[in-house]
Amino acid sequence: MDVRTSGARAADAHAPGAEPPGGERDHPSTGAGPGVPGGAPDGLGPHPDELPDGLVVADETGLVTCFNAAAARITATDPADAIGSRLEVALPLEDLDGRRWWALTDPYGGLAIRAGQPERNLLLPGGREVLVSARYVRERPTGPVRRVVVCLRGTEARRRTERSHAELIATVAHELRSPLTSVKGFTATLLAKWERFTDDQKRLMLETVDADANRVTRLIAELLDISRIDSGRLEVRRQPVDLAAAVRRHVQALTAAGHTAERFLIRVRGPLPRLWADPDKIDQVLGNLLENAVRHGEGTVTIDIAPAPAKPVADGPTVERTAVTVSDEGPGIPEESMSRVFTRFWRGSKRGGTGLGLYIVKGIVEAHGGTITVDRARGGGAEFRFILPVGTPAYLA
């Protein structure tokens, strides 16, 4: 397969046994076919235009022989103009200090032990940033460079990740500052003027310190959960879970905190299949959804628990499932926000919170093999529904 792509293929097809352009032959260390960097010798390897990253290849003379579709999109350069031109002309890259990158790196000269260039941020004409890495292909470790392979990537995804991290840091700093300021203020006051306060005043200050310490602990737990979810390391320790009892326990805690019992309606429909799940994480899901319904919703908060239709699994039996629906009668979630509810930092109102709870809820439900959705309730409020597979451990099945 000739590497000259995107409308700029070679006009002279290689005859059987003929030497490819630039004198390149099959390379035993890579298994590459003639003129195909890293391609399969039988021609079954991926076409350069199928690669998600930009690929630019220059031969031993520094002339571009491959300029794939992704490279054309990233650099806004017509492949027909790039093929056959000098590498430094096809890719006029500069570092962040305005110095020409090819003159600095000199891939065809300089030290013969170099294998390439690590990924770095460089600039295209007009100031557009691009991530560039390069590999120098040699026939022997210190031999002349036979091919320069350049990989190009856009910076949009990395910028989004950096913005997300910056938002996370800013959110954490803001959420930590308030309770820690309170803790520091009350403890300093108690230490300095202990004898001046009555027992009731001391108790009130210590209760405030305790509540703020719990707030910090919850935030740290959320951050650890996010780290585990993002890295795929969230552990699920399955045990038998009584969902109805767990819901009643959370409702009792909310009524003990001052909410009226009449505001909650629990409906359990039909015999429920025995559910195996992580009880602590299910408590976290229920607590978050009920707290959201109470804080951001209005009217009656209805919790429905019912068997869900069994789901067939490929090459296996159908899986029994249980569904839990939490709905309220408040203003609900705007239609345009539905798709962002389970993303980081989404807040349904300006009533505080980190905006991380529903992101964690989604991660926990999916770690159990379940699904969670949001919709508009019949009463006009928000309706969250999560479905969990029964998940009986294999040794008990």
N, C-alpha and C positions, 0 to 999 in steps of 0.2 A: 504494500500500500504506500503510495507516494504521499509524503507529508505536506506537500503544497496544497493547501485547502482553501475553502471559501471563495471559489470562483477563480483561483489562480493556480491551477494544477499544471504540472509539467506537460509540455506538448510532446516531448519525446519519451514514449514509454520504454521501460528497460527491456531489452531483449534478454532471453534466457542466457544466463552466464555472464552478462555484461556487467562491467563495474558501474555502480551507481554514482551520481554526481558527487564530486568532492573526494572520490576514491574510497568511499565508505563501503565496508563489507560487514557481514554478520559479525556481531560482537559476542564472543562466547560467554562473557561474564553477565550479560543482560538478556541474552536470548533474543536480541532485537533483530528484526528483519532489515533488509536494505533500506536505508534512509528513514526508518521508522523508530524514533527514540522510544525504547521500552515496549514496542509493539511485538505481537506474536509473529514468529517467522512464517507461520502458515497463513498469515493475512487475516486471522480471526480476532485480533486484538481490537480495542476500541478505536474508533475514528477520532482524530484530534478534535473535530467539531462537537463530539459527544461529551467532551470533558467539561466539568462545571467551572474550572478555573482557566484563566488565559494561559495559552502555551505558545511560546515563541522559541524557535530553534534556529541557530546560525551555524553554518558549516565552518570548516577549518580556516577559511579565508575571511570569515566575518560577515558573509552574506546570509540574509534571512532565507531559510528554506521552508519554514512552517510558521503560519500566523493564523491561529484558529479563530472560530467565531466568537468565543468568549473574549479573546484578546482584542478583537475588533470592537466589541461592545464596550469594554473597559476603557480602551484608549481612544475611541471614536476615530479610528483610522481604517481606511479602506484596505482590506487584505491585498488587493491588486497593486496598491502603491507600496506596501511593505515587502512583499515577496521579491527577492532579488536585490533589495537595497542593503546598505550597510546597517549593521545592528544598531549602531548609535544614531543612525538617521531614522530608522523605523521606530526606535524607542528612545527619544531624546529625554532621558531621565536626569533629574537633578536631586541632590540631597536637600535637606531642610535649610541648609546654609547657602543654597544657590550654586553649589559646585556640580559640575557635570560628572555623573556617576561613572560612566564608562571610562573617562580619563582617569578617575581615581582608582578604579578597581583593575583596569587593564587586564582583562581575562586571558588574552593571548600572549601576554608578556609577564614580567614579574616573576615571583617565586613559582617554581615548577611543582611544588608540593601542595599547592592549593587545590581543593576539591570543589570550591564554589563559594557562594556568598549566602549568609543566613538571611532570613526574612527581615525586611526593614521597610519603614515608611519612606517613600520617595515621591517626587512631584513630577507630573506631566505638564506640558505647556498649558498655560492658563491657571496653574496652581492647583489642579485636581490631584488629590492624594491617591496613591495606589501602593499596595503591599507587594514587594518584589523579592523573590529569592532566585538564585541561579546555581546551576551545577555545571562544572567543567568536566567534560568526558574526555578521557585520555586512554590510549591503547595500553600504556604501562604507567605505573605510578608517577614517574617524573618525566614522562614523554610530553610531546607537544599536544596542545588542546585540539581535539578532532571535532568537537561539537560543544556549543554553549546552549544549554537548555534553561530557559527563563520561565518562571511561573508568576502569573499576575493575579492578584485578587483585589476586589473592591474593598473599600474601608467601611461601607455602610453597616454591615453586620457588627463589626468590631466597635464602631461608634455607638450603635444601639446598646451593646453590652456595657460599654464604658458609661453611658448615660444611666443605664439601669443600676450599675454599681454605685455611681455618684448619688443617685436618688436614694438608694438603700442606706448609704452612709449618712446622708442628710436627715433622712427619716429617723434613723436610730439615734443620731446625735440629739435631735429635737425631742424625741420621746424619752430619752434618758435624762436630759437636762432638768426637766420639770420635777420628776420624783426625787432625783438626787439633790436638787436644790432644797426641796422640802425636808428631806432626811437630814441634810447637813444643818439646815436652819434650826430644826427642832432639837437635834442632839446637842448642838452648840449652846442653845438657850438653856436646856436642862442642866448641862454640865456647869454653866456659869451661874445659874440662879436657882439651883435645885431647892433650896430651903424656902424660897419665896412662893412656891406654887403649892396649891392644895393637892390632895391625892386625886381628886377628880380631874383637875387640870393636867396633872402628870399622866393619868390614864389616857386622856384625850390625845395628848401629844404622842404618846407611845403607840396608840392605835393608828394614828395617822402615819407614823414612821413605818409601822408594820404593813399597812396597806400600800404605801409607796414602794416598800421593798418587794412586796408580792408583784407589783406592777413591773418592776425591773426584772424580776425572775421570769415573768411571763414573756416579756420581750426577748430575753435571752433564749428562752425555749423556742420562740417563734423563729429566731435567727438560725438556731441549730436545725430546726425542722426544714427550713428553706434550703440550707446547705445540703441536707440529706436528700431532699426531693430533687434538687438540681443535679446532684451527682448520682442519682439512682441508688442510694444506699439506705433508703428508708426501710427499716426492718418492721415486719408484721409478725407478731407472736400470737398465733391463733389460739383462742380458748372459746368455750361455749359462752355466748353472749345472749342475754335476755333483753332484746331491744325495748320491749314495752316497759320493763322495770327500769331500764336506763333512762328512758324518757320521763317517767314519773319522778325519778330521783332528781332530774334537772329542774322539772317544774316545781318540785317542793323547795329546791334551793332558791328559785326565783321568787316564790311566794314568801319565803323566810326573809328575803332581802327587801320586801316591802310591796311587791306586786300582788294584786288581788287574785285569788284563786279562780274567780269567775272569768278572768281574761284568757284562760287556757282551756282548750278542749282536746282531749286525747281520744282517738278512735282507733281501736284495734279490730281489724276485720279478718275473720276466719282463723283457723289454726295456722300458726306460723311455722315454717320449716326451721329445724334447729340450725342456728347460725353459729359458725365458727369465725371469729374475728379477733382483732386486738382490742380488748375492752378499753384500755386507756385512750387509744386513738379514736375509737368510736365515741367515747365521752367527749373528746376534743371536738369532733365534728358536730355532735348534737349541741354542745355548749355554745359553739360559735353560731350555728344557725338560729338557735332560740334567742340568744342575746341580740343578734341582728334584728330578728323579728320584733323583739320588745323595744329595742332602742330606736330603730328606724321606721317601724310599722305602727299601725294603729288598730284599735278594735280588738277582736278576738284572734288569738294565735291558735291555729288548728294544727294538730299533729296527727297525721294518718299513718298507720302502720299496717301493711297488708302484704300478702304474697304477691310476687310479680310473675308474669308469664315465664315459664321455663325457657331457657335459651339453649338451642342446639349447638353443640360443639363439633367441629370437624373431627372425624375419626374417633368419636367418643359419645358417651351418653349425654342427654340433655342435663343442664345444670339448673337446679332450683334456685330461686332468688327471692329476696325480700326488699320491699320498697318502703321508704320513709319520706313523707311529704310534709314540709313545714310551710304554712301560708299565713298571711295576715290580711288585714283590711285597710292598710294604709294607702298612700299614693302610688305605691309600686315603683318599678324601675323603668325609666324611659326606654322606648324601643331602641333608640340609637346606642344605648349603653349596655344592652343585653350581651353583646359579644365581648365586652371588656370586664364583666363582673368577676371572673375568676383570674384576672391578671393581677400582677403586683401593683400595689399602691392605689387600686381602685377604691374609692369611697362613695358610698351611696348618698351621703349628706355631709354637712360641715360639722357634724357632732363628734368629732374626734376620731381616734382610732388610727392604727398604722396603715390600714389598707392591705394588710398581709394575710388576714384571717381566711378569706375565701380562697386565696391561692393555696394556702396550706390544706384547707378542707378538700379541695380538688385533688391535691397530691396524695392525701391519705386515702380517699375513696378509690382512686386509680391504683394505688399500691395494693389494695384488696382485690383488684380485678373488677371493680365496679365502675359505675358512671354517675355523673351528677349533672343536672340541668337546671336552668332557671326559666321561669315563664311568668305570665300574669295570672294571678289567682281569680277565681270567680267573683270574689268580693272586691276586686280591683287592686289588691295589694300584690306583693311579691310572693312567688311560690317556688321554693327550692325542693327538688326531688332527687334523692340519691337511691340507687339500687345496688345491692351487694349480693354476690353469689354466696350460696350457703358455705362453700369453701371447706368441706370436711377434709381433714388431713388424710393423705393417701393411706397411712397405716391404719386408719379407722374406717376407710371406705369399704 
